[in-house]
Amino acid sequence: MQKRVKVKPNSKTAKIIEEEDGSLTVYLKSPPVDGKANEELIKTVADEYNVPKSHVIIKSGLSARQKVIEIDI
């Protein structure tokens, strides 16, 4: 399943909000430096959908706030 994701790094708490259009807004504690935010994004989404981290792939937007991820359920 593919999801559009809007990432908000440097937030106080890590959480996921599902928007009305089916996309996700993900708040991350990590800064967008050295891939730390991407690592936390993968971990947070994997925990939310109860899948291993290896089942979450960032398909596009590796260095952007708007990303497309694929979750292998």
PATOR-730843 format. One record per residue: x, y, z of N, C-alpha, C, O in turn; chain; residue in one letter; residue number from 1. Coordinates in Angstrom, 3 decimals. Example, Ala and Ser with C-alpha at 12.3 -4.5 7.8 and 13.67 -1.06 7.14 Angstrom:
% residues 2
       n.c1       n.c2       n.c3      ca.c1      ca.c2      ca.c3       c.c1       c.c2       c.c3       o.c1       o.c2       o.c3   ch   aa     i
     13.190     -5.690      7.800     12.300     -4.500      7.800     13.200     -3.300      7.800     14.236     -3.319      8.465    A    A     1
     12.850     -2.250      7.080     13.670     -1.060      7.140     12.900      0.030      7.870     13.409      1.138      8.039    A    S     2
//
This chain:
% residues 73
       n.c1       n.c2       n.c3      ca.c1      ca.c2      ca.c3       c.c1       c.c2       c.c3       o.c1       o.c2       o.c3   ch   aa     i
      0.848     -1.165      0.000      0.000      0.000      0.000      0.900      1.236      0.000      1.874      1.307      0.748    A    M     1
      0.559      2.206     -0.849      1.327      3.442     -0.898      0.569      4.547     -0.179     -0.658      4.630     -0.249    A    Q     2
      1.319      5.389      0.511      0.734      6.519      1.233      1.543      7.764      0.941      2.771      7.715      0.862    A    K     3
      0.847      8.884      0.781      1.532     10.172      0.722      1.740     10.636      2.158      0.843     10.521      2.994    A    R     4
      2.924     11.159      2.436      3.287     11.532      3.798      3.835     12.950      3.802      4.648     13.323      2.956    A    V     5
      3.378     13.725      4.762      3.940     15.049      5.014      4.677     14.946      6.341      4.079     14.618      7.366    A    K     6
      5.973     15.226      6.321      6.808     15.048      7.502      7.036     16.389      8.188      7.324     17.392      7.534    A    V     7
      6.906     16.395      9.507      7.163     17.587     10.319      8.275     17.248     11.319      7.984     16.776     12.418    A    K     8
      9.539     17.481     10.958     10.637     17.167     11.878     10.730     18.168     13.019     10.075     19.210     12.996    A    P     9
     11.545     17.848     14.015     11.793     18.695     15.192     10.531     18.988     15.996     10.406     20.073     16.565    A    N    10
      9.596     18.046     16.055      8.383     18.220     16.853      8.643     17.757     18.283      9.601     17.031     18.549    A    S    11
      7.782     18.184     19.192      7.955     17.796     20.595      7.614     16.330     20.823      8.244     15.660     21.641    A    K    12
      6.610     15.830     20.094      6.228     14.422     20.233      6.140     13.773     18.855      5.866     14.439     17.857    A    T    13
      6.374     12.474     18.819      6.247     11.718     17.566      4.831     11.161     17.496      4.393     10.435     18.388    A    A    14
      4.119     11.510     16.422      2.755     10.995     16.257      2.388     11.003     14.788      3.022     11.677     13.976    A    K    15
      1.349     10.239     14.457      0.850     10.142     13.088     -0.608     10.573     13.079     -1.406     10.129     13.905    A    I    16
     -0.947     11.445     12.134     -2.329     11.868     11.958     -2.745     11.501     10.544     -2.088     11.886      9.577    A    I    17
     -3.848     10.748     10.424     -4.359     10.405      9.098     -5.321     11.493      8.656     -6.292     11.793      9.352    A    E    18
     -5.050     12.084      7.497     -5.861     13.177      6.974     -7.089     12.621      6.255     -7.167     11.423      5.985    A    E    19
     -8.050     13.502      5.946     -9.287     13.086      5.290     -9.045     12.472      3.916     -9.787     11.582      3.500    A    E    20
     -8.012     12.939      3.203     -7.736     12.413      1.865     -6.938     11.109      1.890     -6.562     10.602      0.833    A    D    21
     -6.675     10.562      3.068     -5.956      9.292      3.186     -4.458      9.451      3.362     -3.763      8.475      3.643    A    G    22
     -3.946     10.674      3.202     -2.511     10.889      3.405     -2.209     10.950      4.894     -3.116     11.036      5.722    A    S    23
     -0.931     10.904      5.221     -0.505     10.938      6.624      0.310     12.200      6.888      1.089     12.636      6.040    A    L    24
      0.123     12.779      8.064      1.014     13.818      8.560      1.746     13.193      9.735      1.127     12.767     10.710    A    T    25
      3.079     13.142      9.634      3.882     12.470     10.655      4.766     13.501     11.342      5.577     14.172     10.704    A    V    26
      4.594     13.615     12.647      5.407     14.510     13.467      6.557     13.694     14.048      6.332     12.658     14.672    A    Y    27
      7.793     14.161     13.844      8.986     13.437     14.282      9.814     14.307     15.211      9.887     15.523     15.035    A    L    28
     10.437     13.678     16.201     11.326     14.399     17.115     12.676     14.704     16.481     13.314     15.699     16.823    A    K    29
     13.109     13.859     15.568     14.447     13.965     14.981     14.567     15.168     14.042     13.590     15.572     13.411    A    S    30
     15.775     15.735     13.957     16.013     16.793     12.972     16.258     16.180     11.593     16.655     15.019     11.496    A    P    31
     16.024     16.949     10.527     16.246     16.416      9.177     17.719     16.483      8.784     18.081     17.113      7.790    A    P    32
     18.562     15.823      9.579     20.006     15.852      9.364     20.526     14.413      9.294     20.160     13.578     10.122    A    V    33
     21.362     14.131      8.325     22.011     12.817      8.182     21.019     11.653      8.143     21.347     10.552      8.584    A    D    34
     19.817     11.882      7.624     18.840     10.799      7.487     18.163     10.383      8.777     17.448      9.381      8.794    A    G    35
     18.367     11.128      9.868     17.768     10.742     11.150     16.246     10.800     11.107     15.576      9.923     11.653    A    K    36
     15.698     11.828     10.462     14.242     11.941     10.372     13.665     10.802      9.530     12.603     10.274      9.862    A    A    37
     14.343     10.415      8.452     13.863      9.298      7.631     13.874      7.992      8.421     12.946      7.193      8.302    A    N    38
     14.907      7.768      9.220     14.964      6.562     10.056     13.818      6.540     11.049     13.178      5.507     11.246    A    E    39
     13.557      7.694     11.681     12.464      7.754     12.657     11.117      7.599     11.959     10.203      6.987     12.512    A    E    40
     10.984      8.147     10.752      9.747      7.992      9.979      9.459      6.519      9.733      8.339      6.060      9.956    A    L    41
     10.455      5.778      9.279     10.278      4.352      8.998      9.903      3.600     10.271      9.006      2.757     10.251    A    I    42
     10.577      3.896     11.370     10.284      3.221     12.641      8.871      3.546     13.126      8.145      2.653     13.563    A    K    43
      8.478      4.822     13.052      7.165      5.250     13.535      6.043      4.628     12.708      5.050      4.159     13.265    A    T    44
      6.194      4.622     11.386      5.169      4.035     10.522      5.097      2.521     10.727      4.006      1.951     10.749    A    V    45
      6.238      1.876     10.876      6.260      0.429     11.110      5.540      0.082     12.410      4.781     -0.886     12.462    A    A    46
      5.778      0.869     13.460      5.094      0.634     14.737      3.588      0.841     14.605      2.799      0.070     15.151    A    D    47
      3.196      1.885     13.878      1.765      2.202     13.712      1.016      1.088     12.987     -0.112      0.758     13.354    A    E    48
      1.636      0.505     11.958      0.980     -0.521     11.150      1.376     -1.945     11.566      0.997     -2.908     10.898    A    Y    49
      2.129     -2.086     12.657      2.538     -3.390     13.179      3.226     -4.265     12.138      2.886     -5.435     11.964    A    N    50
      4.206     -3.670     11.446      5.005     -4.408     10.469      6.476     -4.186     10.807      6.806     -3.219     11.493    A    V    51
      7.367     -5.061     10.339      8.801     -4.831     10.542      9.260     -3.589      9.783      8.651     -3.205      8.785    A    P    52
     10.332     -2.966     10.259     10.860     -1.767      9.605     11.248     -2.048      8.157     11.186     -1.151      7.316    A    K    53
     11.644     -3.272      7.861     12.052     -3.623      6.500     10.877     -3.604      5.519     11.092     -3.640      4.308    A    S    54
      9.636     -3.548      6.021      8.452     -3.525      5.164      8.006     -2.105      4.825      7.010     -1.925      4.125    A    H    55
      8.730     -1.094      5.313      8.405      0.302      5.024      9.527      0.883      4.173     10.687      0.877      4.585    A    V    56
      9.184      1.387      2.982     10.172      1.910      2.046      9.761      3.318      1.633      8.596      3.566      1.322    A    I    57
     10.724      4.240      1.633     10.473      5.579      1.112     10.687      5.514     -0.397     11.813      5.342     -0.865    A    I    58
      9.597      5.653     -1.158      9.656      5.517     -2.614     10.159      6.801     -3.274     10.923      6.739     -4.238    A    K    59
      9.743      7.959     -2.769     10.197      9.224     -3.341     10.182     10.304     -2.266      9.482     10.196     -1.260    A    S    60
     10.970     11.344     -2.505     11.019     12.455     -1.562     11.983     12.235     -0.420     11.739     12.694      0.695    A    G    61
     13.080     11.535     -0.683     14.028     11.194      0.376     14.520     12.422      1.136     14.726     12.354      2.348    A    L    62
     14.713     13.548      0.436     15.206     14.749      1.115     14.152     15.851      1.132     14.492     17.020      1.317    A    S    63
     12.879     15.503      0.944     11.802     16.488      0.942     10.840     16.213      2.091     10.844     15.126      2.670    A    A    64
     10.024     17.195      2.413      9.016     16.991      3.460      7.829     16.192      2.952      7.175     15.491      3.724    A    R    65
      7.544     16.293      1.654      6.476     15.502      1.046      7.101     14.213      0.519      8.002     14.256     -0.318    A    Q    66
      6.634     13.086      0.997      7.201     11.799      0.606      6.106     10.840      0.171      4.930     11.037      0.476    A    K    67
      6.504      9.812     -0.536      5.623      8.696     -0.836      6.282      7.472     -0.238      7.431      7.161     -0.549    A    V    68
      5.553      6.775      0.624      6.101      5.570      1.241      5.271      4.372      0.809      4.096      4.501      0.464    A    I    69
      5.898      3.215      0.836      5.204      1.964      0.545      5.288      1.089      1.771      6.363      0.873      2.331    A    E    70
      4.119      0.579      2.187      4.044     -0.290      3.352      3.626     -1.666      2.862      2.552     -1.828      2.282    A    I    71
      4.470     -2.647      3.093      4.202     -4.027      2.676      3.532     -4.757      3.826      4.190     -5.201      4.767    A    D    72
      2.199     -4.876      3.736      1.430     -5.488      4.840      1.197     -6.957      4.573      0.571     -7.640      5.384    A    I    73
//
